[in-house]
Amino acid sequence: MPADKRKININLIVKEDLGEALSSQILSWALTYGRYIIIITQIVVLSVFFLRFKLDRDHTDLKEAVTQKQALLESISDLETEIRKLQGKLLHIEQITSDQTNITKVLRFLQDRTPSNTSFSVLSLTTDKISLQATSGNLKSFSFFLSQFQQDKRFSEITLESIQRLADGKVEFKISSRLNLKEFK
């Protein structure tokens, strides 16, 4: 009898007893495949758990890097401000130099195109306007100078403000004009 008792204890759940019922099929499936699902679920949960540690560490590292870079940017901001001021000054210097070059070109034009018997008593130059008061030896010299002035594309809006013939035959006149700086380049 001891052998029969072992047989009974070992075979507590017999497959034949389960039958074809739905509950028996679910129980059979749960016993065979359920443990695989539980193992896979545990593996996924542990993987996510360890991934969380890695992502937390990455987040902390990135936060520290951003803080360091912010500190670096703050320390460089004063230097950047100084550089911007210097660039502004250099731009201003370049503009002044360009204006001086343009004024030199206007003076050269006047030197080359002015008749020898014409002299300037007042000459006013700004960055975009010229105004002059002069005396020519005769009407022909004045006419030549005015035509030279009018034909040149570097001058626009030419205005003859006043003209007067003196007793000795000389012509005194006043002219103003806008400068076309692009033409002087």
C-alpha positions as CSV (number, residue, x, y, z in Angstrom):
1,M,0.0,0.0,0.0
2,P,2.7,2.5,0.5
3,A,3.2,2.6,-3.3
4,D,-0.4,3.4,-4.0
5,K,-0.4,6.2,-1.6
6,R,2.5,7.8,-3.4
7,K,0.6,7.6,-6.6
8,I,-2.4,9.3,-5.2
9,N,-0.3,12.2,-3.7
10,I,1.7,12.8,-6.8
11,N,-1.3,12.9,-9.1
12,L,-3.4,15.5,-7.3
13,I,-4.4,17.2,-10.5
14,V,-5.0,14.8,-13.3
15,K,-5.5,16.1,-16.8
16,E,-8.3,13.8,-17.5
17,D,-10.3,15.2,-14.6
18,L,-10.1,18.7,-16.0
19,G,-12.1,17.9,-19.0
20,E,-13.1,20.3,-21.8
21,A,-14.7,23.0,-19.7
22,L,-13.8,26.6,-20.3
23,S,-12.6,27.1,-16.8
24,S,-10.3,24.1,-17.1
25,Q,-8.9,25.4,-20.4
26,I,-8.1,28.8,-18.8
27,L,-6.5,27.1,-15.8
28,S,-4.4,25.0,-18.1
29,W,-3.3,28.0,-20.2
30,A,-2.5,30.0,-17.0
31,L,-0.4,27.2,-15.6
32,T,1.7,26.8,-18.8
33,Y,1.9,30.2,-20.4
34,G,1.1,32.5,-17.5
35,R,4.4,31.9,-15.8
36,Y,6.2,33.0,-19.1
37,I,4.1,36.2,-19.1
38,I,4.9,36.9,-15.5
39,I,8.7,36.4,-16.1
40,I,8.6,38.6,-19.2
41,T,6.6,41.3,-17.2
42,Q,9.2,41.2,-14.4
43,I,12.0,41.6,-16.9
44,V,10.3,44.6,-18.4
45,V,9.6,46.1,-15.0
46,L,13.2,45.6,-13.9
47,S,14.5,47.1,-17.2
48,V,12.3,50.1,-16.8
49,F,13.5,50.4,-13.1
50,F,17.1,50.4,-14.1
51,L,16.5,52.7,-17.1
52,R,14.9,55.2,-14.7
53,F,18.2,55.3,-12.8
54,K,20.1,55.9,-16.0
55,L,17.7,58.6,-17.2
56,D,17.8,60.4,-13.8
57,R,21.6,60.4,-14.0
58,D,21.5,61.8,-17.6
59,H,19.0,64.5,-16.5
60,T,21.3,65.5,-13.6
61,D,24.3,65.6,-15.9
62,L,22.5,67.8,-18.4
63,K,21.2,70.1,-15.7
64,E,24.8,70.5,-14.4
65,A,26.1,71.2,-17.9
66,V,23.4,73.8,-18.5
67,T,24.2,75.5,-15.2
68,Q,27.9,75.6,-16.1
69,K,27.2,77.0,-19.6
70,Q,24.9,79.6,-18.1
71,A,27.7,80.7,-15.8
72,L,30.1,80.8,-18.7
73,L,27.7,83.0,-20.7
74,E,27.2,85.3,-17.8
75,S,30.9,85.8,-17.4
76,I,31.3,86.5,-21.2
77,S,28.3,88.9,-21.4
78,D,30.5,91.8,-20.2
79,L,33.0,91.0,-22.9
80,E,30.3,90.8,-25.5
81,T,29.0,94.2,-24.4
82,E,32.4,95.7,-24.8
83,I,32.8,94.1,-28.2
84,R,29.5,95.6,-29.3
85,K,30.5,99.0,-28.1
86,L,33.8,98.7,-30.0
87,Q,32.0,97.6,-33.1
88,G,29.8,100.7,-32.9
89,K,32.8,102.9,-32.5
90,L,34.5,101.3,-35.5
91,L,31.4,101.8,-37.6
92,H,31.3,105.4,-36.6
93,I,35.0,105.8,-37.4
94,E,34.5,104.2,-40.8
95,Q,31.6,106.6,-41.5
96,I,33.7,109.6,-40.6
97,T,36.6,108.4,-42.7
98,S,34.2,107.8,-45.6
99,D,32.7,111.3,-45.2
100,Q,36.2,112.8,-45.2
101,T,37.1,110.9,-48.4
102,N,33.9,112.2,-50.0
103,I,34.7,115.7,-49.0
104,T,38.2,115.3,-50.5
105,K,36.7,114.1,-53.7
106,V,34.3,117.1,-53.9
107,L,37.3,119.5,-53.3
108,R,39.3,117.8,-56.0
109,F,36.3,118.2,-58.4
110,L,36.1,121.9,-57.6
111,Q,39.9,122.2,-58.0
112,D,39.8,120.5,-61.4
113,R,36.7,122.2,-62.8
114,T,37.0,125.7,-61.5
115,P,38.3,128.3,-63.9
116,S,41.5,130.1,-62.8
117,N,39.9,133.5,-62.5
118,T,37.2,132.2,-60.1
119,S,37.7,132.3,-56.3
120,F,35.6,131.0,-53.5
121,S,34.8,133.3,-50.6
122,V,32.5,130.8,-48.7
123,L,32.5,127.0,-49.1
124,S,30.3,124.9,-46.9
125,L,30.4,121.1,-47.1
126,T,28.3,118.6,-45.2
127,T,27.8,114.9,-45.8
128,D,25.1,115.4,-48.4
129,K,25.1,119.1,-49.3
130,I,27.4,121.8,-50.7
131,S,27.0,125.5,-50.6
132,L,29.4,127.9,-52.1
133,Q,29.8,131.6,-52.7
134,A,32.3,132.7,-55.3
135,T,33.5,135.4,-57.7
136,S,34.4,134.9,-61.3
137,G,36.5,137.2,-63.4
138,N,33.8,137.4,-66.1
139,L,30.5,136.0,-67.3
140,K,32.1,133.4,-69.5
141,S,34.0,131.9,-66.6
142,F,30.9,131.8,-64.5
143,S,28.9,130.2,-67.3
144,F,31.6,127.5,-67.7
145,F,31.7,126.7,-64.0
146,L,27.9,126.5,-63.7
147,S,27.7,124.2,-66.8
148,Q,30.4,121.9,-65.3
149,F,28.5,121.8,-62.1
150,Q,25.2,121.0,-63.8
151,Q,26.5,118.4,-66.1
152,D,28.2,116.3,-63.4
153,K,26.0,113.5,-62.0
154,R,27.6,113.8,-58.6
155,F,25.4,116.9,-57.9
156,S,21.7,117.2,-57.9
157,E,19.1,119.8,-57.1
158,I,21.5,122.6,-58.1
159,T,20.1,126.0,-57.0
160,L,21.5,129.3,-58.1
161,E,20.6,131.3,-55.1
162,S,22.0,134.7,-56.1
163,I,24.0,136.3,-59.0
164,Q,25.3,139.8,-59.2
165,R,27.5,141.5,-61.8
166,L,29.9,143.9,-60.2
167,A,31.1,147.3,-61.6
168,D,34.5,145.9,-62.6
169,G,32.9,143.1,-64.7
170,K,33.3,140.3,-62.2
171,V,30.3,138.1,-61.4
172,E,29.5,137.2,-57.8
173,F,27.2,134.2,-57.3
174,K,26.0,131.7,-54.7
175,I,25.2,128.1,-55.5
176,S,23.9,125.2,-53.4
177,S,23.4,121.6,-54.3
178,R,22.9,118.1,-53.0
179,L,25.7,115.6,-53.2
180,N,25.1,112.2,-54.8
181,L,27.6,110.3,-52.6
182,K,27.2,107.1,-54.6
183,E,28.6,108.8,-57.7
184,F,31.7,109.9,-55.8
185,K,32.8,106.3,-55.1
